[in-house]
Structures are given as structure tokens and as C-alpha cells.
């Protein structure tokens, strides 16, 4: 993730966020649906539900979460791309959906241009969560992986998912090989990890920090460019290999041709929600850096991410179909 997005202020701050709620109110009983393209229980689902609870107060109407998981987020994203462009169907997207899939999938049923960006919600690195029986430091883990090339297995959300790309990139930078085991969501792979089936997980903070603190595994490193305040003693892989940086993000997008007034209204509501100290602290504790940008800024971010990852994926020779 590029450094210029670090610490970016949200669209609404301080008193402006408080003043936004009545201005955003709309007299309608029709709910706004936040479509999460993953099954319940993962980091994207958590973001959607936290946001829905707060956005509905600013919008003056119900906001509900609908899970439409499958095919590396393609099912949910395609559903939103084909929805009526009226501001009532919103995609809670991760980096997989709008950055990796368009670069990796030839037969993808949607394009980036099928969406109007609403807001960049947060950025987050991935953790390498290892079984307690495995080494506790990055150098020790690298030594073990080199002694067992391709034998350590890890769970991700599929070849085109950001956590798998992060694992491949970090492994490349560290000079090791591991075996990917694909799951449809964080919850399923976490269950197998806790049962001892998987050697490690490559997951976002919400799915890694709790097992780490509960002694059910241990995080040996993060794939971001800075340490997390929630785990200040755990290093980043970039401290060992400077090129080992791979972060994903969460954002909101709506179908293209959605009226500008609806886009702005949703963006302001999201920014107001993310300015709430309790929510910002909650996200930080779970490994996310809250942002809440405007539509133009999110659009520029998406273009920058595509430009950054295209040559990396080409060098990795990754192609899904």
C-alpha cells in the first residue's frame, strides 16, 4: 500500500461530522443494503456490520448487511454491478474484489468501470498466524520453511485473494515455498487451524489477533509497512525483507451511473461513521487503519493500486482463468 495514504484524514471531521446527520436524512422506509461478498464471520463481514449500525443513524433509514459469498467475491460484486443504480445497493469491497480480480481473471463478469467509488474505509495488513508448535520468530520460521520446501500449508481465500497474494509475495521475498489450501472465508479456515489441520493462516487482524491473545496460535509477523499499535512487539516482514509489503483495504462502491447526490450522501455517512472515536479505536485494535475518504480520493486510490499490482502479478505469473 502506498505511503501517501497513511494517516489520511476522513472527509468529515469533528463538528462537521455531527452536523452531517440531519443533512443526510432521507424520508424513506426502504433499507440500504450493504452487500458483503464473503460468508459471515470474516473481516469484511465485520466491517460491513460495524458500518451499517452507524450509517443508518446518519442516513435516517435502515441499513442492512447481506452476505453473498462465492468465487473469490465475484458473486457478490457481480450482483451489485447489475443492481439498479439508485444508491440502495452498496458493495463492501476488499482489495480482492476491485484490484486483484480485474487483473487476474480474464472472464470476470464485471469491470472496475462498472462501479462508482464511494469511500476508502480502511487499510489493513495480514498476519502470519502459526501453530504454537512452530517457531516463534521470523528467522526461525524461514529456516524451518527452507528445510521443508513446500510442506508447510497455509489457509487463504483462494488464488486470487489478497491474503494468498500476500503470502506468495512474502514467501518470495523470504526465499521460501509453502502450500496454499483454499477456503471460502476466514471462519472456515480458522476452524481448521484451531483443529491443527493447517500449519498457519494468512489473515487480517480480526481473525488473527484474538487467537494470538488467547494462546491458540501466535503471530510472528505482519505484511504491512508499519507495526500495529494493537501488537507493538510483533515485527513486520518488511523489517527482514523490505519488499515484503502487501496490504489490502476495504471500501464502498455502488453501480456505475448511480446519481452523484446518492454517492456523496453515502460517502459522507461512511466518513461520519469512521470519525467516531469508538469505531476508530475498535478498528485499530483489530488491525485496521480507519480512513473514510471521498469518492474522488477512493477512485484515485483504486487506479494507483491497479498500477502497483499489475507488474507484481505479471512477474509472479499468476492467472486464474
N, C-alpha and C positions, 0 to 999 in steps of 0.2 A: 504494500500500500504506500502510496507516495507521501512523503513527509509533509507536503503543503496542506494536507487535510488534517494534520494533527491539531487538536485543540481548537478547531473551527467553531465559532460561536453560532448558536442556533438563530433562526430567523427572528424569533421574538424573544425579548429578554425582559427581566424584571417586571416593572409595572405594565409594559406593553402586553405581556402575556396575560396578565389578569384582565386587561381591558378587552382582549380579543374575544372572550367567551360570548358576551351578548351580541357582538357584531357578527359572529359566525352562526348564530341561531337561525334555524330554518323551521317554519311551521309545516311539518310533515310527519306522519307516523311511520313512513316506510323506513326500514332499517338500512344502514350502510353495511355491506358485507366485506369483511377483510378475509380474502382467500389466502390460506396458508398452504403452499404446495408440498407439504410434508404431513405425515401422520401426527397425531397428538403426542406430546411429550418431549419434543426436542427444543433446541434453542430458538428456531424460527417460530414455532408454536407459542413459546413463552413470550417472545417479543410481541406477537400479534395480540395475545390476550392482555398483556400489560397495557398496550397502546389502546385497545378497544375500550377498556374500562375508563380511561381518561379522556379519550377523544369524544365520547358521546356527551360528556358534560359541556364541552366547548361547542359542539355541533348542534346541541339541542334536539337530538334524535338518537334512537338506538343504534349501536354499532355492535355487530356480532361477528364471531370468527367461524369460518367454515373450512375444514380440512379437506383438501383434495390432493392427496399424495399420489405418487407413482411416476415411474420413468424419469428419475432424476429431476423432478419438479416440472416436467413437461406437461403433465396432465393438468395441474392447477394453472400454470401460466397460459396454456392454450385456451383454457376455459375463460380466463379474464380477457385475453386478447380478442376473443369472439363475442364478449358481452356487449351490451348496449353502452355506448359512450356517454353515459349520463351522470357519472360520479357516484353511483351507488354500488359498484363492484370494483374493489381495490385489491391489488396484488401485494402481499407482503413478500417481497423477493429477497433472496440471498444472492451472493455472488455467483453461485452456480447458475441461477436462472437467466440473468441478463448479461453475464460476462462470459462464462465458460461454455454454456450450451451453444450460443451463436457461433463460437469459434471452433467447436469440436464436432457438431452434429450437422451433417450435410442435409439430412431430410427433416430438420427441425420444422415443425408446423407453424412456428411464429418467428418473427424477426424483432430485433431491438426497436425498429421503427414502428412496430405495431403497438408500442406503449408510449404514453406521455409520462415523463418522470414527475414525481410529486415531491419526495423528500428523501435525502440520505439520512437514515435514522441513527446508525451506529457502525463502527468498525470493530472487528474482534479477531484476535489470533487464535490458533489452535494449540491444544496441549497434546503432548505425548504422555498418555497415562499408562504406566506399566504395572504389571503384576508385581506384588511385593517380593516375589521370589527372584525377580530380575534386578540387575544393577541399579544403583540409586543415583548415579551421576551420568552426565552425557559422555565423557570419555570412556567410562566403564561399559556403557551401553554400546558405544561404537565398537569397542574391542570385541564384545560378545557377538554383535551382528556380523563383523568381519570373520569371526571364527565359524559362524553358522550362516553362510550366504544363502539368502532366500528361504530360510527355515523359520524365522520369526514371522508370525502372522499378526495382522492388524485389521481392525474393522473400520470401514468407511461407508459412505452412502453411494458408492458406485464410482466407476472410472472417470466420469465427467464431473464428479462433485468436487467442491473446493477442498474438502479435507483430504481427499485422495491426491489431488494435485499438490497440496501442501506436503503430504507425506513423500510423494515422489521427488519433489524439489529438494526437500531437506535431506532425504536419503542420498540423492545425487551429490549434494554439496558435502555430505559427510563421507562419501565413498562407500556406502553400504547398500545391500539389497534386502528387501522384505517382501512378504506375500500379502496381497490385498484380499480381504474377504468382504463381499458386498452385502449391505443391509439396506432396507427401505427407510430407516430412520434411526435416530440416536438411541431411542429406548430399547429397541431390539438388540442392538449390538452391545449396549451396556449390560443387559441381562446376561448375554453370553460371556462377557468379560467377567462379571461377578461370579459366574459359574466356573470360571477358569478355562473356558474354551479358547479364548483369544489371549495372545501374549500382551497386546497393547491396544489402545484406542487412540485415534487421532480425531479429537472432538473439540468443540467450542467450550468456553468456560463453564456454562451452566451444567454441562454433562461431565465435566472433569473435576471441578473444584470440590463438589460435595463428596465424591468417593475418595478424593485425596485427603480431605479433612477427616473423613470417617475411618481412615485406615484401611479402606478396601482396595487401595492401589496408591501409586504415587506419581505425581507429575515430575518429570525430570527436566522438561524444558518447554518453552513457548515458541511459536513460529513467528512472532511479531518482531517489531524493530525496537521495542522497549519493554521493560519489565512491568508486570501488572501490580498495581497497588494492593490487590487482594492477596497476592502471593509474592511479596517483595524479595524473598530469599531464593526464588526459583529463577534461574537464568533463561535467557533466550538462546536459541540455537545460533543466532547471528553473532553472539559473543564468542563462539567457537569457529563458526564458518560465516563470514559476513554476507554471503549470498543466500543464506538460508532464511529468507523472509517471505512469508506467504500469509496474508491476512484476507479474510472475507469481510462482508458487510451486509447490513440489512437496509432495505429501502422500501418505499411505497411507489407504486406505479398504477396507472389506470389505462384503459384502452385509448389508443390514439383517437384524436378528434373529440375527446371529452372537452366540453366548454372550459375556457380559461378560468372563468369565475369558479367553477367547481374544483378545478385543480388547485387554485390559490386557497380556496376555503379548506380543503383537505390538508394542504401543506401547512397552513397557519395553525390548524388544530393539532397536527402532529408536533410542530415546533413548540407549541404551548405545553403539550403533554411532556415533552422531553426536557423542558426547562424546569419542571417540578423537581425540587431537590430530592425528594424521597425516591422518585423514579431514577434519577441520575445516579444516586448512590446505590440503588438496587442493581442497576446495570453494571456499574463499576465493580461491585462486589462479585458479579458473575462473569467478569472478564470482558466487558464491552465498554467502549468509549462513546458516550451519547453525543449526538450531533444535532440533527434536526434542521437541515438546510432547506433553502428554497428550491423550486423546480429547475431554474437555470443552473444553479450550482450542482445539483444532482446530475443533470444532463451532461455537464462538463466532466464530472467525475466518471460517469459511465464511459464516455469516449476515451478518457485517459486510461481507464482500466483495460479497455479493449486493445489500445495501442501498446500497453505494457505487456499484456499476457500473450498476445499473438505470437511474437517471436520465441517466447519461452516454450509454448506448447508445440510450436513447429520444431524447435530443437529437440524436444522430448519425443517427437514423432508420435504424438497422441492423436488418435482419430477414433471416434466412437462408431460412426456408420458412414 
